[in-house]
Amino acid sequence: MTIIAVINFVIMLSTFFVMGYTYTLSIQPMKRSEKYGDKAWVDCKKFRSIGGLAEFISIVTLILWIWFPLPLVNEWIISSNIWIGIIIGLCILIAGTYLLLRGVKDAGSETLSPSKDTEMYGGIYKYIRHPQTLGEFPMFPALAFMFNSWFLVIISSIFIIAYIPIMIHYEEKDLVKKYGEKYIEYQKSTGALFPKLRKKT
């Protein structure tokens, strides 16, 4: 059982890395096209698919933690009342799912298949620049809360706190290459993850 728990945890960490790495590659088609031409857009779609698969596997390893936790940290429970963690996790998941689905709807096919012909998005993107990121990545600590494990909350939180700024940095560099001054003005007026307070005129 301990060996399975260790293997599951190693796979969890590995898929976190693979997901982050491949998704970061997938959001830089303009940079890659300077070297690989139009092939870069196809490659970015492939990278995004690999990242999605890695994300799915990482979620499976989180679920498997219920039966195969690491013995050394198995006592790091959030509460003796498991419903506290479940309620916290569900609140995060509900809010995150709404943001994710709105972002996917307003981004359209660009969510899965980057295209050089895509125009800047509208909808929820008028208020925050990365609604999908804000909706998607908190699901990891949300699941950790639901599984009543402080250790998983800490590990998953470290991952998203470290990764999200990196992802935003590289994606926005590429978007500036794609849209130029229009995107720079958009950055000034719209928050990355939270709406900016607008001064009354």
HELIX and SHEET records of a PDB file:
HELIX    1   1 THR A    2  SER A   26  1                                  25    
HELIX    2   2 PRO A   29  TYR A   36  1                                   8    
HELIX    3   3 LYS A   39  LEU A   64  1                                  26    
HELIX    4   4 PRO A   71  VAL A   73  5                                   3    
HELIX    5   5 ILE A   82  ALA A  107  1                                  26    
HELIX    6   6 GLY A  108  THR A  111  5                                   4    
HELIX    7   7 GLY A  123  LYS A  126  5                                   4    
HELIX    8   8 PRO A  131  GLU A  136  1                                   6    
HELIX    9   9 MET A  139  MET A  146  1                                   8    
HELIX   10  10 TRP A  150  TYR A  179  1                                  30    
HELIX   11  11 GLU A  181  SER A  189  1                                   9    
END                                                                             
